[in-house]
């Protein structure tokens, strides 16, 4: 096996592809935004949804990498630069998120309205008043800045070690691997806590009365399987363009197993959350699913169909995962990425729109509320699709750009050989 | 009828893996390999056909799911409907856990039974072990000696095994045939020496 310098340059097709994503995405977003200027909730929650989706995608790529570093996982060494390039979206997405939260807070988060906490106001909300110690704008932003700063710091350290290992010798590679292990171990622990708390903050608090104890895990698995699917697409693209020729069927087989397994894990968490709430039938818990099943049944059940049923039957066969054309794997990966975007849509948008009628400044009586009911339900339109394409273009471009900054193969990594001779 | 086996004892899984490849390259079909732990890539090196056990597992699992769902639907919605917690008689979400359990149970038991039958194992009979050390620290390659194998073949295979790193090579008689049902990509035939072709 050669250890020649393999450097990636963004291929013309990839450039064209990201450019098309960005241009089409921006045009659709602009058209969609023009028609929704009177609906700031849609504008801001759409931005939140799409930026958060890709921010979490980058973040979970860092977890994928860290978990393998901590666990002496060597099989991915040959393509570890791909999750590495993905995780570098976190600082960009983090800053964008802070801007979105800063400007759109009142349009997305019902709890951010002051009158809810005034006992003399007709809008006074005793439950939210009880949660105020945790759920207030100051602490909310402090947490958000804290998460993003810590994530960015640890990711920067991991990236620095990775760059330095290419510059030195094999001995440097082993030493830097050892040092990365401490960073990765800290990151795994940090992620375990912050992935849950950040999803409470940014997603679950959209419907602040509702809570689910496994919401964090649910988000984590949802985005982890997206990450695996995304990596499969990137690796198919790279290998078809004669990069990373050391990647074998074994690597794809295992990624396929991951994609299958985590899809089942997602279904397990979806079902655990849904079934317990359905069974116990406590109003404050049921409202989340009741509202979605009544108003967004297609999105709700499409999530189950796209994220569990389809990948389950597409990927269950061993031959499919080892098929060199990768046709079914690509289809499954695309379905999974869209399906989990839809899952994030399902978690964020219905709650944000449900808030609109009730939120501060909008003092509708119950009857008027009811009349508004139909208008609250907003379907996926040009605006959301446009934003999805825009952020996908941004994410893909940044990833390819970061990929081109370094050698494709970490030549001094101690597990490189293990990765090359890897056998499932 | 006695079955005769030429047994090569190895000390290391990597050496064994190379040895299997080498012996097969010379035109001899390795009949069976025993290791104390699973060795990755061995099935490919031996030229074994992919197992069909997982297909059986899927079929049994599907039977389990359908059994669970139909029994629950019949008992709880048709035969003796009882209102539980105000839920509909046919409450699909509530059937999930039991459906899952029966899927796993049927698949596991079904696969085990099929595996035992296909391999000729029985609880009524003690297993015949080629060499007890395979349960601890040794790796064994077994070559099935048929009547048409000549002394020259035995000498040649013994030499191949020794050359590829076997610590010792000996002949052993067994009451039963080892793994008679292993499917080989090349049809399960114990091939003769290359120069016969």
Interface residues (C-beta under 8 A of the other chain):
Chain A: X271 X274 X275 X278 X279 X281 X316 X318 X423 X424
Chain B: X40 X41 X50 X54 X58 X85 X86 X87 X93 X94 X96 X97
